[in-house]
């Protein structure tokens, strides 16, 4: 019977199981499905596997898996958790290799991390959509249930679709329910790779409120890259200025973005919730069939 040492972390309520690669014999997607199960496993929004780096200059590499076993490109909240886990909360910077490229995270103190999320992209090659070619997927009307919804497609290494709700600009979402919007927007003809959906309300010039539906998970308490996407879309469309706070169900984060050609920076908390030794066969003995 295989024993695993795992730790459970959360960043503004977005929770993850962190696991060193070690002597894993099972496929990561299956491990993610079972460990992230909230009835028969540890329970989490995702699994982050920490590996030896391959890229020059990297301190470690990670692979990120959603609760359904699908692999994600990057994760702002998860990166903060990994940074604190690897440094034990000591101040310093880490270069973390992800499947979408190198990310740098700076531990500010024992509970807060600033992550360089890279340069946002609005290019249609990053977020495929139907219709005629557009240089930038900002304020693009998409018909849902016979009604136009204006979406802002933003990529930070992973795809996001931001919809502004009830902001008084006339381009709000009729249904500010991320689950309903996600079901429509994740139609394969619109976003072949799937998309994370953020429903955003502009509170003031430097504040947003957001609900988020994540690919492979469903609605979560927070999404770090989603908060950056929402902030970038709000700044790009003139709704907000930088820096700003993005409030989510699990807490708030700060986002800075100076406009086209610059990187987006995400700052927020993370914390370990527990560490445990688990028996692989016992965790995997529950059935998830039919769910």
Residue pairs with C-beta under 8 A, 6 or more apart in sequence:
1 279
1 280
1 281
1 282
2 23
2 25
2 279
2 280
2 281
3 277
3 278
3 279
3 280
4 19
4 22
4 277
4 278
4 279
4 280
4 283
5 20
5 275
5 276
5 277
6 17
6 18
6 19
6 35
6 42
6 275
6 276
6 278
7 17
7 18
7 85
7 272
7 274
7 275
7 276
8 15
8 16
8 17
8 18
8 42
8 44
8 272
8 273
8 274
8 275
8 276
9 15
9 16
9 18
9 81
9 84
9 85
9 270
9 271
9 272
9 273
10 16
10 77
10 81
10 250
10 270
10 271
10 273
11 76
11 77
11 78
11 80
11 81
11 222
11 224
11 250
11 268
11 269
11 270
12 77
12 221
12 222
12 224
12 248
12 250
12 251
12 252
12 253
12 268
12 269
13 220
13 221
13 222
13 248
13 249
13 250
13 251
14 45
14 77
14 78
14 220
14 221
14 222
14 223
14 224
14 250
15 43
15 44
15 45
15 273
16 44
16 45
16 46
16 47
16 48
16 75
16 77
16 78
16 81
17 35
17 36
17 42
17 44
17 46
17 47
17 48
18 48
18 50
18 81
18 82
18 85
19 31
19 35
19 47
19 48
19 49
19 50
20 49
20 50
21 49
21 50
21 51
21 52
24 31
24 49
26 280
28 47
28 49
28 63
28 65
28 71
29 65
29 69
29 70
29 71
30 69
31 47
31 65
32 46
32 47
32 65
32 66
32 67
32 68
32 69
33 67
33 68
33 69
33 288
34 40
34 41
34 283
34 284
34 286
34 288
35 41
35 42
35 44
35 47
35 283
36 42
36 43
36 44
36 45
36 46
36 47
36 65
36 66
36 67
37 43
37 67
37 286
37 288
38 44
39 286
39 288
40 283
40 285
40 286
40 287
40 288
41 283
41 286
42 276
42 278
42 283
44 67
45 66
45 67
45 214
45 217
45 220
46 64
46 65
46 66
46 67
46 72
46 75
46 78
46 217
47 64
47 65
48 62
48 63
48 64
48 65
48 75
48 78
48 81
48 82
49 62
49 63
49 64
49 65
50 60
50 61
50 62
50 82
50 85
50 86
51 60
51 61
51 62
51 63
52 60
52 61
53 59
53 60
53 61
53 97
54 61
54 97
55 61
55 97
55 102
57 95
57 102
58 95
58 96
58 97
58 102
59 86
59 94
59 95
59 96
60 82
60 86
60 94
60 96
60 97
61 96
61 97
61 98
62 78
62 79
62 82
62 96
62 97
62 98
63 71
63 98
63 99
64 71
64 72
64 73
64 74
64 75
64 78
64 98
64 99
65 71
65 72
66 72
66 214
66 215
66 216
66 217
67 216
67 217
68 216
68 217
69 216
70 215
70 216
71 99
72 158
72 215
72 216
73 98
73 99
73 100
73 157
73 158
74 98
74 99
74 100
74 103
74 117
74 156
74 157
74 158
74 225
75 158
75 224
75 225
76 115
76 117
76 156
76 223
76 224
76 225
76 226
76 227
76 228
76 253
76 266
76 268
77 222
77 223
77 224
77 268
77 270
78 224
79 96
79 98
79 103
79 105
79 113
79 115
79 224
80 105
80 113
80 115
80 224
80 266
80 268
80 269
80 270
81 270
81 272
82 94
82 96
82 105
83 94
83 96
83 105
83 106
83 107
83 113
83 115
83 270
84 107
84 110
84 111
84 113
84 270
84 271
84 272
85 272
86 94
87 94
87 107
89 107
89 109
89 110
89 111
90 107
90 110
91 107
91 108
91 109
92 106
92 107
93 104
93 105
93 106
93 107
94 104
94 105
94 106
94 107
95 102
95 103
95 104
96 102
96 103
96 104
96 105
97 103
98 157
100 157
100 158
101 118
101 157
103 115
103 116
103 117
103 118
104 115
104 116
105 113
105 114
105 115
105 116
106 113
106 114
106 115
107 113
108 114
108 267
111 269
111 270
111 271
112 267
112 268
112 269
112 270
113 267
113 268
113 269
113 270
114 265
114 266
114 267
115 224
115 265
115 266
115 267
116 263
116 265
117 156
117 157
117 224
117 225
117 228
117 263
117 264
117 265
117 266
118 156
118 157
118 263
118 264
119 261
119 262
119 263
119 264
120 154
120 155
120 156
120 228
120 229
120 232
120 257
120 264
121 154
121 155
121 156
122 136
122 137
122 138
122 152
122 153
122 154
122 155
122 236
123 135
123 136
123 137
123 155
124 133
124 134
124 135
124 137
124 153
126 153
126 155
126 159
127 137
127 153
127 154
127 155
127 159
127 160
127 161
127 191
127 195
128 191
128 192
128 193
129 137
129 140
129 142
129 153
129 190
129 191
130 189
130 190
131 140
134 140
137 151
137 152
137 153
137 154
138 152
138 153
138 233
138 236
138 237
139 150
139 151
139 152
139 171
139 237
140 150
140 151
140 152
140 153
141 148
141 149
141 150
141 151
142 148
142 149
142 150
142 151
142 185
142 190
143 149
144 181
144 184
144 185
145 184
147 174
149 163
149 173
149 174
149 181
150 163
150 164
150 171
150 172
151 161
151 162
151 163
151 185
152 161
152 162
152 163
152 164
152 229
152 233
152 236
152 237
153 159
153 160
153 161
153 162
153 195
154 160
154 161
154 162
154 229
154 232
154 233
156 225
156 228
156 229
156 232
156 264
157 225
158 196
158 225
159 191
159 193
159 194
159 195
159 196
160 195
160 196
160 197
160 198
160 225
160 226
160 229
160 230
161 181
161 185
161 191
161 195
161 196
161 197
161 198
162 198
162 200
162 229
162 230
162 233
162 234
163 172
163 173
163 181
163 197
163 198
163 199
163 200
164 171
164 172
164 173
164 200
164 201
164 202
164 233
164 234
164 237
164 239
165 172
165 173
165 176
165 199
165 200
165 201
166 172
166 173
166 176
166 201
167 200
167 201
167 202
167 239
169 239
173 181
173 199
175 181
176 199
176 201
176 211
177 199
178 197
178 198
178 199
178 211
178 212
178 213
178 219
179 213
179 218
179 219
181 197
181 199
181 213
182 195
182 197
182 213
185 191
185 195
185 197
186 194
186 195
186 197
186 215
194 215
194 216
195 215
196 212
196 213
196 214
196 215
196 223
196 225
196 226
196 229
197 212
197 213
198 210
198 211
198 212
198 223
198 226
198 227
198 229
198 230
199 210
199 211
199 212
200 208
200 209
200 210
200 230
200 233
200 234
201 208
201 209
201 210
202 208
202 234
202 239
202 240
203 209
203 247
205 240
205 241
205 244
206 240
206 241
206 243
206 244
206 245
207 240
207 244
207 245
207 246
207 247
208 230
208 231
208 234
208 240
208 244
208 245
208 246
208 247
209 246
209 247
209 248
210 226
210 227
210 230
210 246
210 247
210 248
211 219
211 248
211 249
212 219
212 220
212 222
212 223
212 226
212 248
213 219
213 220
214 220
214 223
214 226
221 248
221 249
221 250
222 248
222 249
222 250
222 251
222 253
223 248
224 253
224 266
224 268
225 266
227 246
227 248
227 253
227 255
227 266
228 255
228 257
228 264
228 266
230 246
231 240
231 242
231 244
231 246
231 255
231 257
231 264
232 255
232 257
232 264
234 240
234 244
235 241
235 242
235 244
235 257
235 259
236 259
242 255
242 256
242 257
242 258
243 254
243 255
243 256
244 254
244 255
245 252
245 253
245 254
245 255
246 252
246 253
246 254
246 255
251 268
251 269
252 268
253 266
253 267
253 268
254 266
254 267
254 268
255 264
255 265
255 266
255 267
256 264
256 265
256 267
257 263
257 264
257 265
